[in-house]
Amino acid sequence: MSIATQDRVLAEAILPQTGSAKLVKQAILVVAGILALAILAKVKVPMWPVPITMGTFAVLTIGAAYGARLGLVTIMGYMLIGALGFDVFANSSAENFGLSYMMGGTGGYLVGYVLATLALGWAARQGWDRSFAWMALAMVIGNILIYVPGLLWLGQLYGWDKPILEWGLTPFLLGDAVKLALAATLLPAVWKLVGDARA
């Protein structure tokens, strides 16, 4: 694989890559990404000990597929829509939404979404999304960047004498491993399809 293609993320390798058509493509990708985030945040797959929510899968995958810049625009657009009161977050509802929801227990994880998007975008730019092993490592890093501010915010909000790890980490690790494996398989597979289509 040449250096010229190695530093591209998936969104840059498909469809128009120059001029006004590229801007249209980017706008479509941002809207599609926001919709995917909003929809997948509400998806809950039965799992032990807690259901798997697909929001983090969407965040990490978009970060890797879009790159840091376009991924950041997408995630910030998603946050803005949520801040305006639309029910787009995993556990938001008609009674608990907008800024009040974002400043609650989920607030730190939302900050982590931004950090993870940037990290996955950087990793994809280095070509990590071309192989399962490197993509898996990128996903682990992304998960850590989501959990650290999430747990710190929970501790600050509710007190460090509370079982913060039991509330915000350990029940979700098994589901995260499943999502990690899925994302680490998906991105290299799509890259192979792109490469085969151009062969």
Secondary structure in CASP SS format (residue, H / E / C, confidence):
PFRMAT SS
TARGET T0000
AUTHOR 0000-0000-0000
METHOD secondary structure of the structure
MODEL  1
M C 1.00
S C 1.00
I H 1.00
A H 1.00
T H 1.00
Q H 1.00
D C 1.00
R C 1.00
V C 1.00
L H 1.00
A H 1.00
E H 1.00
A H 1.00
I C 1.00
L C 1.00
P C 1.00
Q C 1.00
T C 1.00
G H 1.00
S H 1.00
A H 1.00
K H 1.00
L H 1.00
V H 1.00
K H 1.00
Q H 1.00
A H 1.00
I H 1.00
L H 1.00
V H 1.00
V H 1.00
A H 1.00
G H 1.00
I H 1.00
L H 1.00
A H 1.00
L H 1.00
A H 1.00
I H 1.00
L H 1.00
A H 1.00
K C 1.00
V C 1.00
K E 1.00
V E 1.00
P C 1.00
M C 1.00
W C 1.00
P C 1.00
V C 1.00
P C 1.00
I E 1.00
T E 1.00
M C 1.00
G H 1.00
T H 1.00
F H 1.00
A H 1.00
V H 1.00
L H 1.00
T H 1.00
I H 1.00
G H 1.00
A H 1.00
A H 1.00
Y H 1.00
G H 1.00
A H 1.00
R H 1.00
L H 1.00
G H 1.00
L H 1.00
V H 1.00
T H 1.00
I H 1.00
M H 1.00
G H 1.00
Y H 1.00
M H 1.00
L H 1.00
I H 1.00
G H 1.00
A H 1.00
L C 1.00
G C 1.00
F C 1.00
D C 1.00
V C 1.00
F C 1.00
A C 1.00
N C 1.00
S C 1.00
S C 1.00
A C 1.00
E C 1.00
N C 1.00
F C 1.00
G H 1.00
L H 1.00
S H 1.00
Y H 1.00
M H 1.00
M C 1.00
G C 1.00
G C 1.00
T C 1.00
G H 1.00
G H 1.00
Y H 1.00
L H 1.00
V H 1.00
G H 1.00
Y H 1.00
V H 1.00
L H 1.00
A H 1.00
T H 1.00
L H 1.00
A H 1.00
L H 1.00
G H 1.00
W H 1.00
A H 1.00
A H 1.00
R H 1.00
Q C 1.00
G C 1.00
W H 1.00
D H 1.00
R H 1.00
S C 1.00
F H 1.00
A H 1.00
W H 1.00
M H 1.00
A H 1.00
L H 1.00
A H 1.00
M H 1.00
V H 1.00
I H 1.00
G H 1.00
N H 1.00
I H 1.00
L H 1.00
I H 1.00
Y H 1.00
V H 1.00
P H 1.00
G H 1.00
L H 1.00
L H 1.00
W H 1.00
L H 1.00
G H 1.00
Q H 1.00
L H 1.00
Y H 1.00
G C 1.00
W C 1.00
D C 1.00
K C 1.00
P C 1.00
I H 1.00
L H 1.00
E H 1.00
W H 1.00
G H 1.00
L C 1.00
T H 1.00
P H 1.00
F H 1.00
L H 1.00
L H 1.00
G H 1.00
D H 1.00
A H 1.00
V H 1.00
K H 1.00
L H 1.00
A H 1.00
L H 1.00
A H 1.00
A H 1.00
T H 1.00
L H 1.00
L H 1.00
P H 1.00
A H 1.00
V H 1.00
W H 1.00
K H 1.00
L H 1.00
V H 1.00
G H 1.00
D H 1.00
A H 1.00
R H 1.00
A C 1.00
END
